[in-house]
């Protein structure tokens, strides 16, 4: 019976009286099943669980004196039937068969628990009204029950699991890996035509050839597909190109050993594309990067993959571009500055060349730029505080960069990691306001920098790693200049024309682990 409202309206005041039905909403048989689940779980965890409101175990908070529809993790319909059970992150283990008596259940999540390498219990097929099933990362093992394939109302299925590594004991890992063999993936999803989300990361599918992609092509409503490290092979079947509704594709860590399917450029709804470490080869069509809704593209760790970056439009949605350890080449286009939402640009260990475009300093959302191990040349773009306010990690190592270093680079308001080592940078380092710097790691080794080391570097309180080795720095530097760096764990001043000295007899570096002073005209080792 719904609440009865009595409304009294006066000229300045509205008073509402509510009469609430004294009966609890929760049905008796539903509560009985939940209390049985509570008893089974708590008896299995009796040594570590107490009945109190502070327990991380949700079922420990269930009070049989109250309406079960008000319990943590429970959702009921208007008739008092439990239609939602969310026990994720609840340290659940042991017997959970009481759940299978909740026949009206539509959503079930047991994600992020620990079932201690036990198989997924049979009986889930009794929950014929399930639309969402999430058993991810809960340490289930062995064969996935075939009964799940009879849940024809499912729209979302997540059975992702963790990869098990126990001191490289391969047999143990293989024995306990969650797998789908009988039935195969094709047989398993044959009746699950309503699926919109499929997440099976780290599940052993052992699907050879294009059978897996051909089987999935029948899921016309599929929007999310995540099959990382599932022992899939390639090529991807051409019928997979019919899945135009896909907005999330994650196939990294499989051995596809084929060319990148050109039909990916027709997936206009695609937001995430991850094909890292899949042994892909051949040329990547540039228009894949231009998909209107694409936010993440990761093609990294495919050394036989080639391509060039296109001209980026001003309305691009890209947030992460990861192409490291591929054979992408050509120039970094000046239009990269149009990527106003870009947070991560990872192009290291590729074959890019040419000048680093000044527009890189226009990436106002960028957090990480790593374009090391390429053939970029010319000067470093001028990064100012107003230009890249979120940039925390800048790596330009092992290129052919020339020119001097703008001292304001050291004072970017979020920059914590700076790698400029092994380039051709020259000139003197100028002093800068050290109090404005949040740098933690500075690597300038392997350049042609000269003059004295600016005192500013020894005044950046947050520094933990400093490498200035293999340059042409000169002059005398006292070790006590670095004594105020209480976080310093590594200092390398080797192979410079420096004279190292110390006036204080007892220097204190509380966390220093590594000190390199090779070829620094050291005549007496400082006393620490």
C-alpha positions in Angstrom: 0.0 0.0 0.0 1.6 3.3 -1.0 1.8 6.3 1.4 -1.3 8.4 1.8 -0.7 12.2 1.6 -3.0 14.8 3.1 -2.2 18.3 2.0 -3.4 21.5 3.8 -2.8 24.8 2.0 -2.9 28.1 3.8 -2.0 31.5 2.5 1.6 31.2 3.7 2.1 27.6 4.7 1.7 24.2 3.2 1.5 21.3 5.6 1.8 17.7 4.4 0.8 14.8 6.6 1.9 11.3 5.5 0.5 8.0 6.6 2.8 5.2 5.9 1.8 1.5 5.6 3.1 -0.2 8.7 3.9 -3.4 6.7 7.4 -3.9 5.5 7.9 -3.9 1.8 10.2 -6.9 1.8 8.5 -10.3 1.2 9.1 -13.0 3.7 10.5 -15.6 1.3 12.9 -13.0 -0.1 14.1 -12.1 3.4 14.5 -15.7 4.3 16.9 -16.3 1.3 18.9 -13.2 2.1 19.3 -14.2 5.8 20.4 -17.7 4.7 23.0 -16.0 2.5 24.1 -13.9 5.4 24.5 -17.0 7.6 26.5 -19.0 5.0 28.8 -16.1 4.3 29.4 -15.1 7.9 30.0 -18.7 9.0 32.7 -19.0 6.3 34.3 -15.7 7.5 33.6 -16.2 11.2 37.2 -15.7 12.2 37.5 -12.3 10.7 34.0 -10.8 10.6 31.9 -9.2 13.4 28.4 -7.9 13.3 28.8 -4.2 13.3 28.1 -1.2 11.1 31.7 -0.6 10.4 32.4 -3.9 8.8 33.4 -3.9 5.1 31.3 -7.0 4.6 27.9 -5.7 3.5 26.0 -8.8 4.7 27.3 -8.3 8.2 25.2 -5.1 8.4 21.9 -6.7 7.5 19.6 -6.5 10.5 16.7 -9.1 10.4 14.6 -6.7 12.5 14.5 -4.2 9.6 13.0 -4.2 6.1 15.4 -6.2 3.9 14.7 -3.8 1.0 16.5 -1.2 3.0 19.6 -3.3 3.5 22.9 -2.3 1.9 23.2 -3.7 -1.6 19.6 -4.6 -2.0 17.1 -3.2 -4.5 13.4 -4.2 -4.5 10.5 -3.6 -6.8 7.1 -2.3 -5.7 5.9 -5.8 -4.9 8.8 -6.4 -2.4 10.7 -8.8 -4.6 14.5 -8.4 -4.6 15.5 -7.4 -8.2 19.0 -6.1 -7.5 21.9 -7.5 -5.4 25.2 -5.6 -5.3 27.8 -7.3 -3.1 30.8 -6.0 -4.9 33.9 -5.1 -2.8 32.4 -7.0 0.1 35.0 -9.7 1.0 32.5 -12.3 0.1 33.5 -16.0 -0.1 32.1 -19.4 0.7 28.6 -20.7 -0.2 26.3 -18.3 -2.1 23.7 -20.7 -3.3 21.0 -18.9 -1.4 21.2 -16.2 -4.0 19.7 -18.6 -6.6 16.4 -18.6 -4.7 15.9 -14.9 -5.5 14.1 -15.7 -8.8 13.1 -12.1 -9.5 16.7 -10.9 -9.5 17.6 -8.8 -12.5 21.0 -7.4 -11.5 23.6 -9.4 -9.7 27.1 -8.1 -8.9 29.7 -10.1 -6.9 32.7 -8.2 -8.4 36.0 -7.8 -6.5 35.5 -10.5 -3.9 37.6 -13.5 -3.1 36.2 -17.0 -3.9 39.7 -18.5 -3.4 40.0 -20.2 -6.8 36.7 -22.1 -6.5 34.6 -22.6 -9.6 31.6 -20.4 -10.4 28.8 -22.3 -8.7 26.2 -23.9 -10.9 22.6 -22.7 -10.3 22.9 -19.2 -11.8 20.8 -20.4 -14.7 17.8 -20.4 -12.2 17.9 -16.6 -12.2 16.1 -16.4 -15.6 15.3 -12.7 -15.3 18.9 -11.6 -15.0 19.8 -8.8 -17.3 23.1 -7.8 -15.7 25.7 -10.4 -14.3 29.0 -9.2 -12.9 31.4 -11.8 -11.3 34.6 -10.0 -12.3 37.9 -10.2 -10.4 36.5 -12.4 -7.7 39.1 -15.3 -8.0 36.8 -17.8 -9.6 38.5 -20.5 -11.6 38.0 -23.5 -14.0 35.2 -23.9 -16.5 32.5 -21.2 -16.8 29.2 -22.9 -16.2 27.2 -23.6 -19.4 24.0 -22.6 -17.6 25.0 -18.9 -17.9 24.4 -19.3 -21.6 20.7 -19.9 -20.9 20.1 -16.5 -19.4 18.6 -15.1 -22.6 17.7 -11.8 -21.1 21.3 -10.8 -20.3 22.4 -7.5 -21.7 25.6 -7.1 -19.7 28.0 -9.9 -18.8 31.3 -9.4 -17.0 33.3 -12.5 -16.1 36.7 -10.8 -16.3 39.3 -12.3 -14.0 42.9 -11.6 -12.8 45.8 -13.4 -14.4 47.3 -15.8 -11.9 51.1 -15.8 -11.5 52.6 -17.8 -8.6 56.4 -17.6 -8.9 56.1 -18.6 -12.6 54.6 -21.9 -11.8 53.0 -22.3 -15.2 51.0 -25.5 -14.5 49.4 -24.0 -11.5 48.3 -21.0 -13.4 46.9 -23.1 -16.2 45.0 -25.4 -13.9 43.2 -22.6 -12.2 42.6 -20.1 -15.0 39.0 -19.3 -15.7 38.2 -20.7 -19.1 35.5 -21.2 -21.7 36.1 -24.5 -23.5 32.9 -26.5 -23.4 30.8 -24.8 -24.6 33.0 -22.7 -26.9 32.5 -18.9 -27.1 30.3 -19.4 -30.2 28.0 -21.9 -28.5 28.0 -19.9 -25.3 26.7 -16.7 -26.8 24.4 -18.3 -29.4 21.3 -17.6 -27.4 22.5 -14.4 -25.8 21.5 -12.1 -28.7 20.5 -9.2 -26.4 24.1 -8.7 -25.1 25.2 -5.1 -25.2 28.3 -5.5 -23.0 30.8 -8.5 -22.9 33.8 -8.4 -20.6 35.9 -11.5 -20.4 39.4 -10.1 -19.8 42.0 -12.9 -18.9 39.4 -15.7 -19.5 41.0 -18.4 -21.6 38.9 -18.6 -24.7 41.6 -20.4 -26.8 39.8 -19.4 -30.0 41.7 -20.1 -33.1 41.5 -18.2 -36.4 38.6 -15.9 -37.0 35.9 -18.1 -35.3 35.6 -15.8 -32.2 35.1 -12.6 -34.2 32.6 -14.3 -36.5 30.6 -15.6 -33.5 30.5 -12.1 -32.0 29.3 -10.6 -35.2 25.8 -11.9 -34.5 25.5 -9.6 -31.4 23.9 -6.7 -33.3 23.4 -4.6 -30.2 26.9 -5.0 -28.8 28.4 -1.7 -27.5 31.2 -2.8 -25.2 33.6 -5.7 -26.0 36.6 -6.3 -23.7 38.6 -9.5 -24.4 42.1 -8.7 -23.2 44.6 -11.6 -22.8 42.1 -14.3 -23.9 44.3 -16.3 -26.2 42.6 -15.2 -29.3 44.2 -15.4 -32.7 43.4 -13.7 -36.0 42.6 -12.4 -38.4 39.4 -10.6 -37.4 36.6 -11.8 -39.6 35.1 -9.3 -42.1 31.6 -9.9 -40.6 32.9 -8.2 -37.4 32.6 -5.0 -39.4 28.8 -5.2 -39.1 29.0 -4.3 -35.4 28.6 -0.6 -36.1 27.1 0.1 -32.6 30.4 -0.7 -30.9 31.8 2.1 -28.8 34.4 0.1 -26.8 36.9 -2.4 -28.3 39.7 -3.9 -26.1 41.6 -6.8 -27.5 45.1 -6.2 -26.2 47.4 -9.0 -25.3 46.1 -11.5 -27.9 48.1 -12.9 -30.9 46.0 -11.6 -33.8 49.0 -11.7 -36.2 47.2 -9.8 -38.9 46.7 -6.4 -40.5 44.6 -3.8 -38.8 41.1 -4.2 -40.2 40.3 -1.2 -42.4 36.6 -1.4 -41.5 37.5 0.1 -38.1 37.4 3.5 -39.7 33.7 3.0 -40.3 32.9 2.5 -36.6 31.5 6.0 -36.1 30.5 5.4 -32.5 33.8 4.1 -31.3 35.2 5.8 -28.2 37.9 3.3 -27.1 40.2 1.2 -29.3 42.9 -0.9 -27.6 44.8 -3.3 -29.9 48.1 -3.1 -27.9 50.4 -6.1 -28.0 48.5 -8.0 -30.6 51.2 -8.7 -33.2 49.4 -6.5 -35.8 51.3 -5.5 -38.8 50.9 -3.3 -41.9 49.7 0.2 -42.3 47.1 1.9 -40.0 44.6 4.1 -41.9 45.0 7.6 -40.7 41.3 8.2 -40.7 41.0 5.8 -37.7 42.4 8.6 -35.6 39.6 10.9 -37.0 36.6 9.0 -35.8 34.3 11.7 -34.3 33.8 10.2 -30.8 37.2 8.5 -30.4 38.8 9.2 -27.0 41.4 6.5 -26.6 43.5 4.8 -29.2 46.2 2.3 -28.0 48.2 0.5 -30.7 51.4 0.2 -28.7 53.8 -2.7 -28.6 53.2 -3.7 -32.2 56.7 -3.2 -33.8 55.6 -4.2 -37.3 52.8 -1.6 -37.4 53.3 1.4 -39.6 51.5 4.6 -40.3 51.6 8.4 -40.0 49.5 10.8 -37.9 46.8 12.7 -39.8 46.0 16.4 -39.5 43.7 16.6 -36.4 40.5 18.7 -36.5 39.7 21.3 -33.9 36.7 19.2 -32.7 38.7 16.0 -31.9 37.7 14.1 -28.8 41.0 12.3 -28.3 42.3 12.0 -24.8 44.9 9.3 -25.0 47.1 8.4 -28.0 49.5 5.5 -27.3 51.7 4.3 -30.2 54.9 3.5 -28.4 57.1 0.6 -29.7 55.5 0.7 -33.1 57.1 1.8 -36.4 54.9 4.9 -36.9 56.9 7.6 -38.7 56.7 11.0 -40.3 56.2 14.3 -38.5 54.2 15.2 -35.5 51.7 17.5 -37.2 51.3 21.0 -35.9 47.5 20.3 -35.7 48.3 18.2 -32.6 47.7 21.4 -30.8 44.0 21.1 -31.6 43.7 18.1 -29.2 42.3 20.2 -26.4 41.1 17.1 -24.4 44.4 15.2 -24.8 45.8 14.0 -21.5 48.4 11.4 -22.6 50.6 11.4 -25.7 52.9 8.3 -25.8 55.0 8.1 -28.9 58.3 6.8 -27.5 60.4 4.3 -29.4 58.9 4.9 -32.8 60.4 6.4 -35.9 59.1 10.0 -35.8 61.3 12.8 -37.1 61.3 16.5 -37.8 60.7 19.5 -35.5 58.6 19.2 -32.4 55.7 21.6 -33.2 55.3 24.6 -31.0 51.6 23.9 -30.8 52.5 21.1 -28.3 52.4 23.9 -25.7 48.7 24.5 -26.5 47.6 21.1 -24.9 45.9 22.6 -21.9 44.7 19.2 -20.6 47.8 17.2 -21.1 49.3 15.3 -18.2 52.0 13.2 -19.8 54.1 13.6 -23.0 56.6 11.0 -23.9 58.2 11.2 -27.3 61.6 9.8 -26.4 63.6 7.5 -28.6 62.7 9.1 -31.9 64.5 11.4 -34.3 63.0 14.7 -33.4 65.3 17.7 -33.9 65.4 21.4 -33.3 64.5 23.3 -30.1 62.2 22.4 -27.3 58.8 24.1 -27.5 58.4 27.0 -25.1 56.1 25.7 -22.3 54.8 28.4 -20.1 52.7 28.2 -16.9 49.6 29.4 -18.8 50.1 26.9 -21.6 50.1 23.4 -20.0 48.8 23.8 -16.4 48.3 20.0 -15.9 51.5 18.7 -17.5 53.2 16.4 -14.9 55.5 14.2 -17.0 57.5 15.4 -19.9 60.0 13.0 -21.6 61.9 14.0 -24.7 65.0 11.8 -24.2 67.1 10.2 -27.0 66.3 12.5 -29.8 68.3 15.1 -31.8 67.1 18.2 -30.0 69.2 21.3 -30.1 69.3 24.8 -28.6 69.1 26.0 -25.0 66.6 25.1 -22.2 64.1 27.7 -21.3 64.5 28.1 -17.5 60.8 28.5 -17.0 60.5 24.9 -18.0 61.6 24.0 -14.5 58.7 26.0 -13.0 55.7 24.6 -14.8 53.1 24.5 -12.1 52.4 20.7 -12.3 55.6 19.3 -13.9 57.1 16.6 -11.6 59.2 14.5 -14.1 61.5 16.0 -16.7 63.6 13.8 -19.1 65.7 15.7 -21.6 68.7 13.4 -21.5 70.7 12.2 -24.5 70.0 15.0 -26.9 72.2 17.8 -28.3 71.1 20.6 -26.0 73.7 23.2 -25.3 74.2 26.6 -23.6 74.1 27.5 -20.0 71.3 26.8 -17.6 69.9 30.0 -16.2 68.6 30.4 -12.6 64.9 30.3 -12.0 62.6 30.7 -9.0 63.0 27.3 -7.3 60.1 27.9 -5.0 57.8 27.7 -8.0 59.0 24.2 -8.9 57.4 20.9 -8.0 59.9 18.8 -9.9 60.8 15.4 -8.4 63.0 13.9 -11.2 65.3 15.8 -13.5 67.4 14.0 -16.2 69.6 16.3 -18.3 72.5 13.9 -18.7 74.1 13.2 -22.1 73.8 16.7 -23.6 76.3 19.6 -24.2 75.2 21.9 -21.4 77.9 24.2 -20.1 78.7 26.8 -17.5 78.0 26.5 -13.8 75.2 24.4 -12.4 72.6 26.9 -11.3 72.0 27.1 -7.6 68.3 26.9 -8.3 68.4 23.1 -8.9 69.8 22.5 -5.4 66.9 24.5 -4.0 64.0 22.5 -5.4 62.7 20.9 -2.2 60.7 18.2 -3.9 63.6 16.7 -5.9 64.5 13.0 -5.5 66.4 12.2 -8.7 68.9 14.5 -10.3 71.2 13.5 -13.2 73.4 16.1 -14.8 76.1 13.7 -16.0 78.0 13.7 -19.3 77.7 17.4 -20.0 80.2 20.3 -20.0 79.4 21.8 -16.7 82.3 23.6 -15.1 83.3 25.4 -11.9 83.3 24.4 -8.3 80.3 23.0 -6.5 80.0 22.2 -2.8 78.2 19.1 -1.7 76.4 21.0 1.0 74.5 22.9 -1.7 72.4 19.8 -2.0 71.9 19.2 1.7 68.6 20.9 1.8 67.1 18.3 -0.6 65.7 16.0 2.1 64.0 13.8 -0.5 67.1 13.2 -2.6 67.8 9.5 -3.3 70.0 9.8 -6.4 72.5 12.4 -7.5 74.7 12.0 -10.6 77.3 14.7 -11.5 79.7 12.4 -13.3 81.8 13.3 -16.4 81.7 17.0 -16.2 84.5 19.6 -15.7 83.5 20.2 -12.2 85.5 20.5 -9.0 83.6 18.8 -6.2 84.3 19.9 -2.6 82.8 20.2 0.8 83.3 22.7 3.6 81.3 20.9 6.2 82.8 17.9 7.8 79.6 16.0 8.5 77.1 16.1 5.7 73.6 14.6 6.2 71.6 13.1 3.3 68.9 11.1 5.1 67.6 9.1 2.1 70.4 9.2 -0.4 70.9 5.8 -2.1 73.1 6.6 -5.1 75.9 9.2 -5.5 77.9 9.3 -8.7 80.9 11.7 -9.0 83.1 10.0 -11.6 85.6 12.2 -13.4 84.7 15.3 -11.3 88.2 16.3 -10.1 87.4 14.9 -6.7 90.4 15.1 -4.4 88.9 14.1 -1.1 85.7 12.2 -0.5 83.2 14.1 1.6 82.4 12.8 5.1 78.7 11.9 5.5 
